[in-house]
Amino acid sequence: MEWLGSSIDTFYSLSSWYLGSAMTSCYILYYLFEVVKKPILATNPKGKFSEFIEKNMPLLKEKFWPTLWCIESRAQTIIAALVRVSFIPVISYKREILKLKDGGEVCLDSLEPKEGSSSNAPTIIVLPGLTGSSNSDYIKGLALTASDLGIRLVVFNQRGIGIRITTPRTYCASNCEDLVEVIDHVKSKYEGSILGAVGISMGGLILGNYLSSPEGTKTPLSCAMIISVPWNVHIGTQSIETPVVNMLLNRHLASGLCNIVRSMRSVLDTGKYAIDDILKSKTIREFDSKYTARAFGYKDVTDYYNHATIHDKIHKVTIPVLCLSSADDPFQPIEGIPMDDAYKMDNLCIVVTSRGGHIGFMEGLCPINKEQYMFRIFGEYFKTMLLEDGVKHFQKESEVLT
């Protein structure tokens, strides 16, 4: 009977091997045919941006290869941050405290371009995400990319980020007054430097609202980029309130917002706000309902989100803007991305990858290097725009002649 027992063991061993091989083969086929794809380029196919990409951005014509073992959206979102922390070094920024007109203060952290660059090197203003700062992993990756190219980078840390808050006001997605002051300051400080800007997540909302505002139509910015922005705030908020992982991300961000209010408790008008109630907020919507909407004069949180959203404002943008979004972003489902409107525009392009999560976009089998997809697109775009006169491609003939 020993031969029978041996045969059974051999059968089960082979079965396990075949089953494992079959599952691996199925996953690889799924990855190759459903995950690895060229990004959607939502812009006028016969417009200036389409021509610009054809001539200057070969990366956007290639397939995006998300990290083989990390293709799920929330995994891309969370693990990307953990991985970047492990290989992106600490950056020694030069800090400047900018006093605003209403008495508030913000930190501007700048990283100069590499040695040998011109004193009037191009400058990019960066707006981090909801509770992000110059020390966030994705900001440091952008900063190092810009420095290597010979471009100065200035991080606009919002009120209460990296500095003690001095006014009852913080910041919100729909208000761009502080950004206007920052842009004017950077323009005067680096006179002769061509300016660009990039906004990530909520920073993209602020930048988008600025570019579509009356001030934005006469902006000194020559070009801009928006990354992982929640285009339709209503849809995005609903998405991050779904259990379980999305809600955990939501609670983490809400906790960061509560910490800002906690630090400014001494300057808040206790007659206007129920501070203890604000600090109990478990979601971003709850925090915005109790604090943000009130602080910025909106009727309620719905009114605030109506003003904050930018999916219905992109037609007002006048400068070239490259936008990078993922179809599986947990903070912005694909149905909220205004691709139909983008297909009618000459000066704006929305790049939509099949995978990438929220500010993730990890690629390669072992993504432990700064040459990641988001940073590579950022570098390719601004190198052409700011260092190789790519902005002239979008100017009218009369503007180029002058």
SVG drawing of the C-alpha trace seen along z (x, -y; Angstrom):
<svg xmlns="http://www.w3.org/2000/svg" viewBox="-27 -93 55 95">
<polyline fill="none" stroke="black" stroke-width="0.4" points="0.0,0.0 3.0,-2.3 3.0,-2.8 -0.6,-4.0 0.2,-6.5 3.2,-7.7 1.1,-8.1 -1.5,-10.1 1.2,-12.5 2.7,-12.9 -0.8,-13.7 -1.5,-16.3 2.0,-17.9 1.5,-18.0 -2.0,-19.4 -0.8,-22.1 2.0,-23.0 -0.4,-23.0 -2.9,-25.1 -0.2,-27.6 1.1,-27.8 -2.4,-28.3 -3.2,-31.0 0.1,-32.8 -0.5,-32.5 -4.0,-33.9 -2.7,-36.8 0.0,-37.7 -2.4,-37.5 -4.8,-39.8 -2.0,-42.2 -0.8,-42.3 -4.2,-42.7 -6.3,-44.6 -3.8,-46.6 -1.0,-47.6 -2.4,-50.2 -1.6,-53.4 -3.1,-56.3 -6.2,-58.1 -5.2,-61.6 -8.4,-63.7 -7.7,-66.8 -8.7,-68.1 -7.1,-65.4 -6.5,-68.1 -5.5,-70.8 -2.3,-72.4 -1.9,-70.1 -2.2,-67.0 0.5,-68.4 2.6,-69.3 2.4,-65.8 3.2,-64.2 6.4,-66.3 7.6,-66.6 6.2,-64.0 6.9,-60.4 6.2,-59.1 2.5,-59.7 2.4,-57.6 3.8,-54.6 2.0,-52.0 2.0,-52.6 3.3,-49.5 2.0,-49.6 4.0,-47.7 3.2,-44.0 2.5,-43.2 0.7,-46.4 -2.1,-47.2 -5.1,-47.8 -6.0,-51.4 -5.8,-51.7 -2.6,-49.6 -1.0,-52.0 -2.1,-55.0 -0.8,-53.7 2.2,-51.7 3.6,-54.4 3.9,-56.7 5.6,-54.1 8.0,-53.1 8.9,-56.8 9.8,-57.5 12.3,-54.7 14.4,-56.1 13.7,-59.8 16.1,-61.7 15.5,-64.6 15.6,-67.9 17.2,-71.1 14.8,-73.7 15.3,-77.4 12.4,-78.7 10.7,-82.1 7.8,-83.3 5.4,-85.3 3.1,-87.8 -0.3,-88.0 -2.5,-91.0 -4.9,-89.9 -2.1,-89.2 -1.9,-85.5 1.4,-83.8 2.5,-80.9 5.8,-79.1 7.4,-79.1 10.1,-76.4 12.3,-76.6 14.9,-74.3 17.3,-75.9 18.3,-74.2 21.5,-72.3 24.8,-74.1 25.6,-75.8 22.0,-76.9 21.2,-80.4 20.2,-82.9 17.0,-83.5 16.2,-79.8 12.5,-78.9 10.4,-78.6 7.6,-76.2 5.2,-76.9 3.9,-73.7 0.6,-73.3 0.5,-70.1 -2.5,-68.1 -5.1,-68.5 -2.7,-68.2 0.5,-67.8 3.7,-69.9 7.1,-70.4 8.2,-67.2 5.5,-65.0 7.1,-62.2 5.5,-63.1 6.5,-66.8 10.1,-65.8 10.1,-63.7 8.9,-66.6 11.4,-68.9 14.4,-66.6 13.2,-66.2 13.0,-69.9 16.4,-70.6 18.0,-68.0 16.5,-69.7 17.8,-73.1 14.4,-74.5 13.7,-76.2 10.8,-74.8 8.9,-76.8 6.5,-74.9 3.5,-76.9 2.6,-75.4 -0.9,-76.4 -1.7,-78.3 -1.1,-76.2 1.2,-73.8 4.7,-74.0 4.0,-77.3 1.8,-78.4 -1.4,-79.9 -2.1,-83.5 -5.6,-84.1 -9.0,-82.4 -8.8,-81.5 -7.1,-78.4 -7.6,-77.4 -10.1,-75.7 -10.3,-74.3 -12.4,-77.1 -10.4,-80.1 -7.4,-81.2 -6.7,-84.6 -3.5,-83.3 -2.3,-81.8 -2.7,-85.1 -0.4,-86.7 2.1,-83.9 2.3,-84.1 2.8,-87.9 5.5,-87.5 7.4,-84.8 7.1,-86.8 8.7,-89.9 11.3,-88.0 12.5,-86.0 12.2,-88.8 12.9,-87.5 12.1,-83.9 9.4,-82.2 6.8,-80.7 4.9,-77.5 2.7,-75.8 1.6,-72.3 -1.2,-71.4 -1.7,-68.0 -5.0,-66.7 -6.7,-69.6 -3.8,-71.8 -5.0,-71.0 -8.5,-72.2 -7.1,-75.5 -4.9,-75.9 -7.8,-75.0 -10.1,-77.4 -7.5,-80.1 -6.9,-79.4 -10.6,-79.5 -11.2,-82.7 -11.0,-86.3 -7.5,-86.6 -6.5,-83.4 -7.3,-84.8 -4.4,-87.3 -2.1,-85.0 1.7,-85.5 2.0,-81.7 3.1,-80.4 1.8,-76.8 0.6,-74.5 0.1,-70.8 -2.6,-69.2 -2.2,-65.8 -4.8,-63.5 -7.3,-66.2 -10.8,-65.4 -12.5,-67.1 -16.0,-66.7 -15.9,-67.1 -19.4,-65.7 -18.5,-62.4 -15.0,-62.3 -16.4,-62.8 -19.0,-60.0 -16.2,-57.7 -14.0,-58.2 -16.9,-57.6 -17.4,-54.0 -16.2,-51.3 -13.7,-50.1 -10.3,-51.2 -11.6,-54.4 -13.2,-55.4 -9.9,-54.8 -8.1,-57.1 -10.9,-59.7 -10.6,-59.5 -6.8,-59.8 -7.1,-63.1 -9.9,-64.4 -7.7,-63.8 -5.0,-66.0 -7.5,-68.8 -8.7,-68.6 -5.1,-68.9 -4.8,-72.2 -7.9,-73.5 -6.6,-72.2 -3.4,-74.2 -5.3,-77.4 -7.8,-77.1 -6.6,-80.3 -7.3,-82.5 -10.7,-81.0 -13.8,-83.0 -15.4,-80.6 -18.7,-82.4 -18.8,-81.4 -17.5,-77.9 -18.2,-74.9 -14.6,-73.9 -15.0,-70.7 -17.6,-69.6 -15.3,-70.4 -12.6,-68.3 -14.9,-65.3 -15.2,-65.2 -14.5,-61.8 -14.7,-62.6 -13.7,-65.4 -17.3,-66.2 -18.1,-66.4 -15.2,-68.8 -16.1,-70.9 -19.7,-71.1 -18.7,-72.2 -15.7,-74.5 -14.7,-75.1 -18.1,-76.1 -18.6,-78.5 -15.1,-80.0 -15.4,-80.9 -19.0,-82.2 -20.8,-79.3 -24.4,-78.5 -23.5,-74.8 -21.1,-72.1 -23.0,-71.5 -22.7,-75.1 -19.0,-74.9 -18.5,-71.8 -20.4,-73.4 -17.8,-76.3 -14.8,-74.0 -15.4,-71.6 -13.7,-72.3 -15.0,-69.7 -17.4,-72.3 -14.8,-75.1 -12.0,-73.8 -13.3,-75.7 -12.3,-78.9 -8.6,-78.1 -6.4,-80.1 -2.9,-78.7 -1.6,-75.2 -2.5,-72.7 -1.5,-69.1 -3.6,-67.0 -2.7,-63.5 -5.5,-61.3 -6.0,-57.6 -9.2,-55.8 -9.2,-53.9 -8.4,-56.9 -10.4,-56.3 -10.7,-60.0 -12.1,-60.6 -13.9,-57.8 -13.5,-58.1 -17.1,-59.3 -16.1,-62.5 -13.3,-63.3 -14.5,-65.8 -13.0,-64.1 -15.8,-65.0 -15.1,-68.7 -11.4,-68.2 -11.7,-66.7 -13.0,-70.1 -10.0,-72.0 -6.7,-73.0 -4.8,-74.1 -5.7,-71.4 -5.0,-67.7 -6.2,-65.1 -4.0,-62.1 -5.9,-59.1 -4.0,-55.9 -5.9,-52.7 -4.3,-52.2 -2.3,-54.4 -4.6,-55.1 -4.3,-58.6 -0.9,-60.1 0.4,-56.6 1.5,-55.8 4.1,-53.2 5.7,-51.4 8.3,-48.7 8.9,-45.5 10.9,-47.1 9.8,-50.8 12.6,-52.0 13.9,-54.9 12.9,-58.5 12.3,-57.8 8.6,-57.1 5.8,-57.7 4.4,-60.8 7.9,-62.4 8.9,-61.5 5.8,-63.1 6.3,-66.2 9.9,-66.4 9.2,-65.8 6.4,-68.4 8.2,-71.2 11.5,-70.6 9.9,-71.2 7.6,-74.1 10.1,-76.1 13.5,-75.2 12.9,-74.6 10.3,-77.3 7.4,-74.9 5.0,-77.5 5.4,-79.3 3.6,-76.5 0.4,-77.6 0.9,-81.4 -0.9,-83.3 1.3,-84.4 1.1,-88.0 2.3,-87.1 5.3,-85.2 6.3,-88.1 6.3,-90.5"/>
</svg>
